[in-house]
Amino acid sequence: MSGGISNAGISSGGISSTGTEASIWRAEDLSFRYPGARRDAVSAAALTVGPGEIVALVGPNGAGKSTLLKLLVGALEPDRGRADFRGRRAAGWAKPELARRVGVLPQQEEPAFPLTVRELVAMGRYPHLGPWRRERPSDREAIARALSRCRVADLAHRPFATLSGGERQRVRLARALAQEPEALALDEPTASLDVAHEMELWEILKGEAAVGRAVLLTTHNLNLAARYADRLALLSVGRVAASGSPAAVFTEATIAGAYQWPVRIVPLVGPGPDAGAPQIVPVRDGRTRP
């Protein structure tokens, strides 16, 4: 295949691919250091994300999760190694073309000017329309599907600035889905959300993976990552300390080593399809962090 790119078609929220690429994202021996830093933020990382997979990047603060995500979406150029999307260097894609294929949800953002919910979600169609073209029926349908999928259609005419944190996250996710991308890259999408909103967002992501979208995200919620993600990559001081299924990554020695805190691993009681998933219980033993 020329350039290693597959042709992906998206119809009514589902994805069909005629390509032969086995992975959407691939990192090999990937390293990056911020100017003036004493060590690499990401060091010799290796990772793959395939179609229909949810891969969660987990690890303590400063482990390199967000930096690795930025490298894989082409926002940063690696110092060494490769960060590829669909077989091409991620930073080498033309931004409009990559934006049509990858829906990105950054950790923090504030609109530069007042927008309604629908106006913000409609920004997801810009990679397809350009700045001056009017919405087509297909664009309006994509926006309506995204609003409905994230259960924010009833907020369409509300100013985005008036929404709660949970509502804002669902609207921002709707914007990414309105792009009709083949992949989603999300940086701490459930940060500061309550239990209901957090579970709801994970369920949406699980549904998107079920129709073939690749989902790559960072999260501090280890236990929900173990319940929803197909694979985990545990980062520690910039390196991938462990990767694989939640059961393979979540061992007491591995988690305690990465977080420098004693833990116990227990199976999720259930009920539900994720019964038995490994869950982390930090041990309360009166110690302060070493």
TIMAR-274354 format. One record per residue (C-alpha): x negated, y negated, z negated; residue in three letters. Coordinates in steps of 0.2 Angstrom, whole numbers. Layout:
N
PT,X,Y,Z,ALA
...
***
This chain:
290
PT,0,0,0,MET
PT,-7,-17,5,SER
PT,-13,-27,-10,GLY
PT,-6,-13,-22,GLY
PT,11,-22,-23,ILE
PT,27,-13,-22,SER
PT,43,-21,-16,ASN
PT,55,-21,-30,ALA
PT,74,-25,-27,GLY
PT,86,-30,-41,ILE
PT,104,-28,-39,SER
PT,118,-32,-52,SER
PT,105,-31,-66,GLY
PT,97,-15,-61,GLY
PT,80,-12,-53,ILE
PT,75,0,-38,SER
PT,57,1,-33,SER
PT,50,8,-17,THR
PT,32,6,-22,GLY
PT,20,19,-28,THR
PT,11,9,-42,GLU
PT,13,20,-58,ALA
PT,11,5,-69,SER
PT,18,-13,-70,ILE
PT,4,-19,-81,TRP
PT,-13,-12,-83,ARG
PT,-28,-19,-94,ALA
PT,-45,-11,-93,GLU
PT,-60,-16,-103,ASP
PT,-51,-33,-106,LEU
PT,-60,-46,-116,SER
PT,-58,-64,-119,PHE
PT,-65,-77,-131,ARG
PT,-58,-95,-135,TYR
PT,-71,-109,-133,PRO
PT,-81,-111,-149,GLY
PT,-75,-95,-157,ALA
PT,-87,-84,-165,ARG
PT,-79,-67,-159,ARG
PT,-68,-61,-145,ASP
PT,-49,-64,-147,ALA
PT,-47,-48,-137,VAL
PT,-61,-36,-135,SER
PT,-62,-21,-123,ALA
PT,-44,-18,-123,ALA
PT,-35,-5,-112,ALA
PT,-16,-4,-110,LEU
PT,-3,1,-97,THR
PT,15,-3,-96,VAL
PT,26,7,-84,GLY
PT,44,4,-77,PRO
PT,57,7,-89,GLY
PT,45,7,-104,GLU
PT,46,-4,-120,ILE
PT,28,-6,-126,VAL
PT,26,-16,-142,ALA
PT,9,-25,-147,LEU
PT,8,-24,-166,VAL
PT,-5,-29,-179,GLY
PT,-10,-42,-192,PRO
PT,-10,-60,-190,ASN
PT,-25,-65,-178,GLY
PT,-27,-48,-171,ALA
PT,-26,-54,-153,GLY
PT,-8,-49,-149,LYS
PT,-2,-65,-141,SER
PT,-19,-68,-132,THR
PT,-17,-50,-124,LEU
PT,0,-55,-119,LEU
PT,-6,-71,-111,LYS
PT,-19,-62,-101,LEU
PT,-7,-49,-94,LEU
PT,5,-63,-88,VAL
PT,-9,-73,-80,GLY
PT,-9,-87,-92,ALA
PT,-27,-84,-97,LEU
PT,-42,-78,-86,GLU
PT,-52,-64,-94,PRO
PT,-70,-66,-98,ASP
PT,-73,-47,-94,ARG
PT,-63,-33,-87,GLY
PT,-46,-33,-78,ARG
PT,-28,-38,-82,ALA
PT,-17,-33,-68,ASP
PT,1,-34,-63,PHE
PT,7,-23,-50,ARG
PT,-11,-18,-45,GLY
PT,-17,-36,-43,ARG
PT,-26,-48,-55,ARG
PT,-13,-56,-65,ALA
PT,-21,-73,-65,ALA
PT,-22,-72,-46,GLY
PT,-4,-72,-42,TRP
PT,4,-87,-36,ALA
PT,15,-94,-50,LYS
PT,31,-95,-41,PRO
PT,29,-77,-35,GLU
PT,25,-70,-52,LEU
PT,39,-80,-60,ALA
PT,51,-71,-49,ARG
PT,44,-54,-55,ARG
PT,41,-58,-74,VAL
PT,52,-66,-86,GLY
PT,42,-74,-100,VAL
PT,48,-78,-117,LEU
PT,35,-89,-126,PRO
PT,33,-89,-145,GLN
PT,37,-108,-147,GLN
PT,45,-121,-135,GLU
PT,56,-136,-135,GLU
PT,65,-142,-120,PRO
PT,57,-159,-114,ALA
PT,75,-167,-112,PHE
PT,92,-163,-118,PRO
PT,100,-147,-109,LEU
PT,116,-138,-111,THR
PT,115,-119,-113,VAL
PT,120,-116,-96,ARG
PT,108,-128,-89,GLU
PT,94,-120,-98,LEU
PT,99,-102,-93,VAL
PT,100,-109,-75,ALA
PT,82,-114,-75,MET
PT,78,-95,-74,GLY
PT,84,-97,-55,ARG
PT,71,-110,-51,TYR
PT,58,-97,-45,PRO
PT,71,-91,-32,HIS
PT,78,-109,-28,LEU
PT,64,-121,-29,GLY
PT,67,-138,-36,PRO
PT,79,-146,-24,TRP
PT,90,-132,-18,ARG
PT,108,-130,-24,ARG
PT,114,-115,-33,GLU
PT,121,-101,-21,ARG
PT,135,-89,-26,PRO
PT,121,-76,-30,SER
PT,113,-88,-42,ASP
PT,129,-92,-51,ARG
PT,132,-74,-53,GLU
PT,115,-70,-60,ALA
PT,117,-84,-73,ILE
PT,134,-78,-78,ALA
PT,128,-60,-80,ARG
PT,114,-66,-91,ALA
PT,125,-77,-102,LEU
PT,137,-62,-104,SER
PT,123,-50,-107,ARG
PT,116,-60,-121,CYS
PT,133,-64,-128,ARG
PT,131,-83,-126,VAL
PT,144,-87,-112,ALA
PT,155,-95,-125,ASP
PT,141,-107,-129,LEU
PT,138,-112,-111,ALA
PT,143,-130,-113,HIS
PT,135,-133,-130,ARG
PT,119,-143,-131,PRO
PT,104,-131,-134,PHE
PT,98,-142,-148,ALA
PT,113,-139,-158,THR
PT,111,-120,-159,LEU
PT,105,-109,-173,SER
PT,88,-100,-172,GLY
PT,97,-84,-167,GLY
PT,108,-92,-154,GLU
PT,93,-101,-146,ARG
PT,83,-84,-145,GLN
PT,98,-76,-136,ARG
PT,99,-91,-124,VAL
PT,80,-91,-120,ARG
PT,82,-72,-117,LEU
PT,96,-75,-105,ALA
PT,86,-88,-96,ARG
PT,73,-74,-93,ALA
PT,86,-62,-88,LEU
PT,93,-74,-75,ALA
PT,77,-73,-66,GLN
PT,82,-55,-62,GLU
PT,64,-50,-65,PRO
PT,56,-32,-64,GLU
PT,47,-35,-81,ALA
PT,49,-45,-97,LEU
PT,35,-52,-108,ALA
PT,40,-58,-125,LEU
PT,30,-66,-138,ASP
PT,38,-63,-156,GLU
PT,56,-63,-149,PRO
PT,64,-59,-166,THR
PT,53,-70,-177,ALA
PT,64,-79,-190,SER
PT,80,-70,-185,LEU
PT,92,-62,-197,ASP
PT,96,-43,-197,VAL
PT,111,-44,-185,ALA
PT,102,-55,-172,HIS
PT,86,-45,-173,GLU
PT,95,-29,-170,MET
PT,105,-37,-156,GLU
PT,90,-43,-147,LEU
PT,81,-26,-148,TRP
PT,97,-18,-142,GLU
PT,97,-29,-127,ILE
PT,79,-25,-123,LEU
PT,83,-7,-124,LYS
PT,97,-9,-112,GLY
PT,85,-19,-100,GLU
PT,72,-5,-101,ALA
PT,86,8,-97,ALA
PT,89,0,-80,VAL
PT,70,1,-76,GLY
PT,63,-16,-82,ARG
PT,46,-15,-90,ALA
PT,46,-23,-107,VAL
PT,30,-29,-116,LEU
PT,32,-38,-132,LEU
PT,23,-43,-148,THR
PT,31,-41,-165,THR
PT,27,-41,-183,HIS
PT,42,-30,-187,ASN
PT,33,-13,-187,LEU
PT,48,-3,-192,ASN
PT,60,-9,-178,LEU
PT,46,-7,-166,ALA
PT,44,11,-171,ALA
PT,63,13,-168,ARG
PT,64,5,-151,TYR
PT,48,5,-142,ALA
PT,42,20,-132,ASP
PT,24,16,-136,ARG
PT,14,5,-148,LEU
PT,-3,-3,-146,ALA
PT,-10,-8,-163,LEU
PT,-23,-22,-163,LEU
PT,-35,-26,-176,SER
PT,-48,-40,-174,VAL
PT,-46,-40,-155,GLY
PT,-47,-22,-152,ARG
PT,-34,-8,-149,VAL
PT,-36,2,-164,ALA
PT,-23,15,-159,ALA
PT,-11,17,-145,SER
PT,3,30,-141,GLY
PT,20,35,-148,SER
PT,25,27,-164,PRO
PT,22,44,-173,ALA
PT,4,44,-166,ALA
PT,0,27,-171,VAL
PT,9,26,-188,PHE
PT,-2,36,-199,THR
PT,-5,30,-217,GLU
PT,-24,29,-214,ALA
PT,-22,19,-198,THR
PT,-10,6,-204,ILE
PT,-18,4,-221,ALA
PT,-35,1,-212,GLY
PT,-28,-12,-200,ALA
PT,-18,-21,-213,TYR
PT,-29,-19,-227,GLN
PT,-15,-13,-238,TRP
PT,-9,4,-244,PRO
PT,7,11,-236,VAL
PT,17,26,-236,ARG
PT,25,33,-220,ILE
PT,43,40,-221,VAL
PT,55,46,-208,PRO
PT,71,35,-205,LEU
PT,85,44,-213,VAL
PT,98,38,-200,GLY
PT,111,40,-194,PRO
PT,108,35,-176,GLY
PT,98,41,-161,PRO
PT,82,35,-169,ASP
PT,84,46,-185,ALA
PT,67,52,-190,GLY
PT,57,38,-183,ALA
PT,42,34,-194,PRO
PT,44,19,-206,GLN
PT,31,10,-215,ILE
PT,34,7,-234,VAL
PT,20,-5,-242,PRO
PT,15,2,-259,VAL
PT,17,-10,-273,ARG
PT,3,-7,-285,ASP
PT,0,-24,-292,GLY
PT,-16,-27,-282,ARG
PT,-20,-43,-273,THR
PT,-26,-42,-255,ARG
PT,-44,-37,-254,PRO
***
